[in-house]
Amino acid sequence: MAALEGKVALVTGAGRGLGRACARIFAREGARVVVVDLRPEGGEETVQLIKDAGGEAIAVGADVSQPAQVEAMVRAAVETYGGLDCAINNAVYFYGRHPLADIPDEDWNRALAVNYTGVFLCMKHEIRAMLERGGGAIVNVGSGNEHSSKPGLSWYLSAKQAIYGLTKVAALDYGGQGIRVNAIGPGSMWTPALRQTAEQNPHHVEQLEALTPLRRLAEPEEVAEAAIWLCTDKASYVLGHTLVADGGAVLG
Ligand SMILES: NC(=O)c1ccc[n+]([C@@H]2O[C@H](COP(=O)([O-])OP(=O)(O)OC[C@H]3O[C@@H](n4cnc5c(N)ncnc54)[C@H](O)[C@@H]3O)[C@@H](O)[C@H]2O)c1
């Protein structure tokens, strides 16, 4: 039997990249999938891919920084499929590299609203639905390990590292009620954003590969497999953990 047969799973930012890979693997493992994205066309494409492979999914348009939209996205899971068992909070707003003092307040606020507060809002409503169900599993998507630093990414890495703290405290708060909260720390992946960068600056990819002991970047599916594993019963005793899937970059 598939690992998540009969379960209901939700993925944010599932219109492309890592989120799409997670949604497709959830479906492959037997879950019915709620595909959430700010861009409805990306979400619809992911749903079509899942249906073409014989799976079940719906697309929900939502901005994870907006409390009412997050509440509605979880309600869609409950109303369509009867509840929620698994969630991957993956959506990201990416704004480029800027030294800290050059970041306009409104850009900082938008980045934190999506990349940090968005994870809080998603967890809040997902946990409420999972408590109704008697348990569940949540995976929050960070970046690298808890000590990663790269120039110009203060707005990004501060949110990503805060997510690891949020994950651990939520794990403590809800582990006793059957909800396992964990995080995944991806390394560089061949997602659409990176393919774009690679076209403009192939040297950037060579640098990333040189910093990765496996000497290559990840396909999103390689990181998604690790995230989905955290949602299955095979990870039943894993709680508050950050699983770093970065080809060993953390070691270098
Ligand atoms: N790509 C990498 O190399 C890399 C490395 C480390 C960590 N990550 C993390 O992995 C995750 C996925 O990255 P990716 O490269 O696949 O991203 P991506 O940009 O390819 O996809 C992100 C998706 O999120 C959606 N989105 C953006 N803002 C949203 C919002 N407010 N509400 C709902 N959806 C929204 C976008 O429409 C898009 O479909 C992110 O959390 C990212 O920080 C990526």
Ligand as a Chemical Component Dictionary entry (heavy atoms), coordinates in Angstrom:
data_LIG
# 
_chem_comp.id                   LIG 
_chem_comp.type                 NON-POLYMER 
_chem_comp.pdbx_formal_charge   0 
_chem_comp.three_letter_code    LIG 
# 
loop_
_chem_comp_atom.comp_id 
_chem_comp_atom.atom_id 
_chem_comp_atom.alt_atom_id 
_chem_comp_atom.type_symbol 
_chem_comp_atom.charge 
_chem_comp_atom.model_Cartn_x 
_chem_comp_atom.model_Cartn_y 
_chem_comp_atom.model_Cartn_z 
_chem_comp_atom.pdbx_ordinal 
LIG N1  N1  N 0  15.368 26.836 -5.194 1  
LIG C1  C1  C 0  16.359 26.635 -4.333 2  
LIG O1  O1  O 0  17.503 26.385 -4.718 3  
LIG C2  C2  C 0  16.067 26.677 -2.838 4  
LIG C3  C3  C 0  17.125 26.544 -1.929 5  
LIG C4  C4  C 0  16.846 26.539 -0.562 6  
LIG C5  C5  C 0  15.532 26.666 -0.115 7  
LIG N2  N2  N 1  14.534 26.805 -1.028 8  
LIG C6  C6  C 0  13.170 26.917 -0.504 9  
LIG O2  O2  O 0  12.360 25.948 -1.140 10 
LIG C7  C7  C 0  11.019 26.459 -1.280 11 
LIG C8  C8  C 0  10.582 26.357 -2.723 12 
LIG O3  O3  O 0  11.492 27.091 -3.521 13 
LIG P1  P1  P 0  11.314 27.125 -5.105 14 
LIG O4  O4  O 0  12.645 27.469 -5.671 15 
LIG O5  O5  O -1 10.592 25.918 -5.543 16 
LIG O6  O6  O 0  10.390 28.416 -5.264 17 
LIG P2  P2  P 0  9.630  28.946 -6.582 18 
LIG O7  O7  O 0  9.813  30.418 -6.623 19 
LIG O8  O8  O 0  9.994  28.151 -7.797 20 
LIG O9  O9  O 0  8.106  28.600 -6.223 21 
LIG C9  C9  C 0  7.467  29.250 -5.183 22 
LIG C10 C10 C 0  5.980  29.191 -5.407 23 
LIG O10 O10 O 0  5.365  29.926 -4.331 24 
LIG C11 C11 C 0  4.325  30.721 -4.861 25 
LIG N3  N3  N 0  4.100  31.869 -3.980 26 
LIG C12 C12 C 0  4.844  33.000 -3.893 27 
LIG N4  N4  N 0  4.313  33.830 -2.982 28 
LIG C13 C13 C 0  3.206  33.213 -2.485 29 
LIG C14 C14 C 0  2.237  33.589 -1.523 30 
LIG N5  N5  N 0  2.299  34.767 -0.905 31 
LIG N6  N6  N 0  1.235  32.719 -1.257 32 
LIG C15 C15 C 0  1.154  31.527 -1.914 33 
LIG N7  N7  N 0  2.046  31.133 -2.839 34 
LIG C16 C16 C 0  3.065  31.968 -3.122 35 
LIG C17 C17 C 0  4.818  31.123 -6.230 36 
LIG O11 O11 O 0  3.740  31.531 -7.076 37 
LIG C18 C18 C 0  5.530  29.859 -6.713 38 
LIG O12 O12 O 0  4.665  28.999 -7.419 39 
LIG C19 C19 C 0  11.041 27.880 -0.737 40 
LIG O13 O13 O 0  10.571 27.901 0.586  41 
LIG C20 C20 C 0  12.519 28.253 -0.817 42 
LIG O14 O14 O 0  12.873 29.246 0.108  43 
LIG C21 C21 C 0  14.767 26.819 -2.358 44 
# 
loop_
_chem_comp_bond.comp_id 
_chem_comp_bond.atom_id_1 
_chem_comp_bond.atom_id_2 
_chem_comp_bond.value_order 
_chem_comp_bond.pdbx_ordinal 
LIG N1  C1  SING 1  
LIG C1  O1  DOUB 2  
LIG C1  C2  SING 3  
LIG C2  C3  SING 4  
LIG C2  C21 DOUB 5  
LIG C3  C4  DOUB 6  
LIG C4  C5  SING 7  
LIG C5  N2  DOUB 8  
LIG N2  C6  SING 9  
LIG N2  C21 SING 10 
LIG C6  O2  SING 11 
LIG C6  C20 SING 12 
LIG O2  C7  SING 13 
LIG C7  C8  SING 14 
LIG C7  C19 SING 15 
LIG C8  O3  SING 16 
LIG O3  P1  SING 17 
LIG P1  O4  DOUB 18 
LIG P1  O5  SING 19 
LIG P1  O6  SING 20 
LIG O6  P2  SING 21 
LIG P2  O7  DOUB 22 
LIG P2  O8  SING 23 
LIG P2  O9  SING 24 
LIG O9  C9  SING 25 
LIG C9  C10 SING 26 
LIG C10 O10 SING 27 
LIG C10 C18 SING 28 
LIG O10 C11 SING 29 
LIG C11 N3  SING 30 
LIG C11 C17 SING 31 
LIG N3  C12 SING 32 
LIG N3  C16 SING 33 
LIG C12 N4  DOUB 34 
LIG N4  C13 SING 35 
LIG C13 C14 SING 36 
LIG C13 C16 DOUB 37 
LIG C14 N5  SING 38 
LIG C14 N6  DOUB 39 
LIG N6  C15 SING 40 
LIG C15 N7  DOUB 41 
LIG N7  C16 SING 42 
LIG C17 O11 SING 43 
LIG C17 C18 SING 44 
LIG C18 O12 SING 45 
LIG C19 O13 SING 46 
LIG C19 C20 SING 47 
LIG C20 O14 SING 48 
# 
